Every structure is written in C-alpha cells, then in structure tokens.
C-alpha cells in the first residue's frame, strides 16, 4: 500500500515501512518554496514496464493548490520501487482539457 504523508510517501508492505522521497525545486517561478511544500506526493503505483515489480508515481506542484494545474510546471517522478533510482522524471506545464 502506498500512503501520502506530509513528508512525501510511505510504502507499507506487511510490517515494513519505507519512505519514498522526491522533492520539488527550492524556488518555483521567482518565489521561494517553503520546506513543508517540497515533498512530492504519490499518485499511483503499478507494474508499468512488465518486470513483475511495481513502479511508484509521484508528483509535485507549488503552493496550496497542489494538484490544480496552474502557471508553474508540475514535476513528475516514476521511481523504480523504493530504490533511489528513477525510471524517468519530467516536468509539465500545459494540459489540454477535453
């Protein structure tokens, strides 16, 4: 189970708990990002590459309106499970609503 926390995400497997941390930038636009807004939040998990192990998806956006796509890019990470290695990471700044 993947759980969102104020510090990012925690992966819970039986009695084992593993923190998964990715952080957004120290500044967004020209504004300083408060430390409490730095952690990325979990979006989902799944075996996206077919290797039999789940990858974790985390995202970050600046400010209190996290999750509402605003003028600043959103940062995304697809991690290789709980290891420090990312499968990929990218930023987005435009979404088309249909």
ABEGO torsion letter per residue (X at the ends): XBBBBAAEBBBBBEABBBBBBBBBBABBEABBBBAAAABBBBAEBEBAAGAGBBBBBBBBBBEAABGBBBABBBBBBBBBEABABBABBBBBABBBBX
